[in-house]
Amino acid sequence: MVTPTNDPDFDVIVVGAGPAGATAAHRLASGGLSVVLIERAEVPGAKNLSGGVLYASVLEELFPGFADEAPIERRITRHVTTFLTADSAVSLDYSSHTLGHPVNGVTVLRARFDPWLVGKAEEAGALLMPGIRVDSLLTQAGPDGRRQVAGVRAGDEELRAPVVVAADGVNSFLARDAGLRRTPAPHHLAVGVKAVIRLDPGRIEDRFGVRPGEGAAHAIVGDCTQGIGGGGFLYTNQGSVSLGVVLRLDALQASGRSTSDVFEHCVRHPGLEPYLRDGEIIEYGAHLVAEGGYGMLGEIAGDGLVVAGEAAGLTINNGFTVRGMDLAVGSGIAAADGVAEAIGNGDVSAAGLAGYRRRLEESFVLKDLRTYARAPKWLERDRLYGAYGELSADVLRRVFSVGTSPHRPLRALARAALSDSRVRVRDLVSDGWSGVRAL
Ligand SMILES: Cc1cc2nc3c(=O)[nH]c(=O)nc-3n(C[C@H](O)[C@H](O)[C@H](O)COP(=O)(O)OP(=O)(O)OC[C@H]3O[C@@H](n4cnc5c(N)ncnc54)[C@H](O)[C@@H]3O)c2cc1C
């Protein structure tokens, strides 16, 4: 058993004021614990980058009516998944106003959204310390001689608390410092590059075929990343669009290309240019993204420490949706409840904090991560980023090309396109079967 540290400054120190940390701080403070939320940026969200579709049911449960209050951009009512080649686009386009009510996916800009969520934590009584970068964990010998986390160190300052919540994002130096996480393998990491492009709201609605207040989320595969494993996204905000590419690190390295070159190619792509015409880039940034899914999850509790959100590797990319923010919020809730229980029981050892893992297993977070556990491996298949887009475009080109010679039935056109393509039937069967199992 590891008992709470003597003479603490706070009951809990939360490091990182992203969705995971802000939610954990809100919940802990709402439960009457004294909480400090430390954030390296001067203003929460200032350094945070996200594509921007937040699946919001979990926030709606926490803050009923949240979408009417929070600074969201648009409710997503249209999802488009596109295979892009150099000169064609094949899309699956789903739109329904029912997706917006009750709230489902909404676009957010983190510089506006994070301060709102942090404000909720402050209203509940958490103390925000912005502009402070935590350098390391503070440890002390527990009663049984084992080292236990007892706080954090930032510059010359030390802050003590029986439990630290590491919600410091994908790089999580704190989780590594505690030995809970190893440096992720390159195929478990991607680099995301994103620009926010200003566009008139009316133009957005015309170009993307959405009503005022509603928006579209485009997931793009293929030539927008020049065939590099990963994908592009194009999301509508209120008066801007977010365009980005997420490139698997191993595939990017193998390609020899730079992220900025790939991004430039994407911005100028003829399949995307009509959406972006006359837009003005007002923000640009790059950030790592965890891509390993369930396979990346390691230990999430140590003596006096829990790890939440992307610091624990909690993201899902299944090719249709990229999720991290909702999982961060869900893990923030589970972490807070696990920590409160451990403090209540007077045992903040890894065993005492095991309630966090149990709650996470029972929540949508780990259930969804398990559902898509096979997706990262499946998405490593190179054919998804080139050959299949070309094949489907070729089939459709043949279908829609009408000449004076007799038109052949679809099955014959598809067979001809397949025999002309780089795809072999056995690849198609193997990828298709694995895809069905992965998704
Ligand atoms: C290009 C891109 C596109 C994405 N698209 C989507 C999407 O559409 N939908 C989605 O749900 N997710 C998306 N994600 C993933 C999503 O952004 C993350 O999963 C999510 O932000 C994780 O939340 P978090 O609270 O765990 O960490 P973060 O949001 O990364 O927050 C961590 C916080 O900790 C702070 N911090 C870090 N180190 C320290 C330190 N030492 N001391 C003090 N503070 C520190 C940081 O400044 C930051 O505020 C995308 C990510 C990228 C990069």
PDBQT file of the ligand as one rigid body, heavy atoms in Angstrom, charges set to zero:
ROOT
HETATM    1  C1  LIG A 501      -3.507  17.000 -37.189  1.00  0.00    +0.000 C 
HETATM    2  C2  LIG A 501      -4.352  16.334 -36.135  1.00  0.00    +0.000 A 
HETATM    3  C3  LIG A 501      -5.674  16.040 -36.408  1.00  0.00    +0.000 A 
HETATM    4  C4  LIG A 501      -6.475  15.471 -35.424  1.00  0.00    +0.000 A 
HETATM    5  N1  LIG A 501      -7.813  15.302 -35.679  1.00  0.00    +0.000 NA
HETATM    6  C5  LIG A 501      -8.645  14.942 -34.687  1.00  0.00    +0.000 A 
HETATM    7  C6  LIG A 501     -10.061  14.974 -34.867  1.00  0.00    +0.000 A 
HETATM    8  O1  LIG A 501     -10.579  15.396 -35.910  1.00  0.00    +0.000 OA
HETATM    9  N2  LIG A 501     -10.838  14.547 -33.853  1.00  0.00    +0.000 N 
HETATM   10  C7  LIG A 501     -10.316  14.121 -32.653  1.00  0.00    +0.000 A 
HETATM   11  O2  LIG A 501     -11.092  13.774 -31.754  1.00  0.00    +0.000 OA
HETATM   12  N3  LIG A 501      -8.979  14.102 -32.449  1.00  0.00    +0.000 NA
HETATM   13  C8  LIG A 501      -8.148  14.507 -33.429  1.00  0.00    +0.000 A 
HETATM   14  N4  LIG A 501      -6.785  14.526 -33.213  1.00  0.00    +0.000 N 
HETATM   15  C9  LIG A 501      -6.257  13.986 -31.948  1.00  0.00    +0.000 C 
HETATM   16  C10 LIG A 501      -6.554  14.921 -30.782  1.00  0.00    +0.000 C 
HETATM   17  O3  LIG A 501      -6.086  16.213 -31.060  1.00  0.00    +0.000 OA
HETATM   18  C11 LIG A 501      -5.871  14.406 -29.510  1.00  0.00    +0.000 C 
HETATM   19  O4  LIG A 501      -6.120  13.032 -29.358  1.00  0.00    +0.000 OA
HETATM   20  C12 LIG A 501      -6.388  15.140 -28.286  1.00  0.00    +0.000 C 
HETATM   21  O5  LIG A 501      -6.057  16.501 -28.361  1.00  0.00    +0.000 OA
HETATM   22  C13 LIG A 501      -5.800  14.527 -27.014  1.00  0.00    +0.000 C 
HETATM   23  O6  LIG A 501      -6.203  15.289 -25.901  1.00  0.00    +0.000 OA
HETATM   24  P1  LIG A 501      -5.288  15.296 -24.589  1.00  0.00    +0.000 P 
HETATM   25  O7  LIG A 501      -5.997  16.159 -23.613  1.00  0.00    +0.000 OA
HETATM   26  O8  LIG A 501      -4.958  13.920 -24.203  1.00  0.00    +0.000 OA
HETATM   27  O9  LIG A 501      -3.916  15.959 -25.051  1.00  0.00    +0.000 OA
HETATM   28  P2  LIG A 501      -3.625  17.376 -25.711  1.00  0.00    +0.000 P 
HETATM   29  O10 LIG A 501      -4.837  17.922 -26.352  1.00  0.00    +0.000 OA
HETATM   30  O11 LIG A 501      -2.416  17.190 -26.529  1.00  0.00    +0.000 OA
HETATM   31  O12 LIG A 501      -3.303  18.282 -24.465  1.00  0.00    +0.000 OA
HETATM   32  C14 LIG A 501      -2.115  18.131 -23.735  1.00  0.00    +0.000 C 
HETATM   33  C15 LIG A 501      -1.861  19.432 -23.015  1.00  0.00    +0.000 C 
HETATM   34  O13 LIG A 501      -0.728  19.275 -22.157  1.00  0.00    +0.000 OA
HETATM   35  C16 LIG A 501       0.094  20.428 -22.264  1.00  0.00    +0.000 C 
HETATM   36  N5  LIG A 501       1.445  19.989 -21.882  1.00  0.00    +0.000 N 
HETATM   37  C17 LIG A 501       2.235  19.097 -22.527  1.00  0.00    +0.000 A 
HETATM   38  N6  LIG A 501       3.395  18.917 -21.858  1.00  0.00    +0.000 NA
HETATM   39  C18 LIG A 501       3.308  19.708 -20.759  1.00  0.00    +0.000 A 
HETATM   40  C19 LIG A 501       4.195  19.965 -19.679  1.00  0.00    +0.000 A 
HETATM   41  N7  LIG A 501       5.369  19.336 -19.591  1.00  0.00    +0.000 N 
HETATM   42  N8  LIG A 501       3.819  20.848 -18.732  1.00  0.00    +0.000 NA
HETATM   43  C20 LIG A 501       2.627  21.486 -18.807  1.00  0.00    +0.000 A 
HETATM   44  N9  LIG A 501       1.736  21.283 -19.819  1.00  0.00    +0.000 NA
HETATM   45  C21 LIG A 501       2.075  20.403 -20.765  1.00  0.00    +0.000 A 
HETATM   46  C22 LIG A 501      -0.044  20.844 -23.712  1.00  0.00    +0.000 C 
HETATM   47  O14 LIG A 501       0.302  22.203 -23.921  1.00  0.00    +0.000 OA
HETATM   48  C23 LIG A 501      -1.525  20.573 -23.962  1.00  0.00    +0.000 C 
HETATM   49  O15 LIG A 501      -2.336  21.682 -23.639  1.00  0.00    +0.000 OA
HETATM   50  C24 LIG A 501      -5.945  15.104 -34.161  1.00  0.00    +0.000 A 
HETATM   51  C25 LIG A 501      -4.603  15.369 -33.892  1.00  0.00    +0.000 A 
HETATM   52  C26 LIG A 501      -3.808  16.003 -34.855  1.00  0.00    +0.000 A 
HETATM   53  C27 LIG A 501      -2.396  16.339 -34.526  1.00  0.00    +0.000 C 
ENDROOT
TORSDOF 0
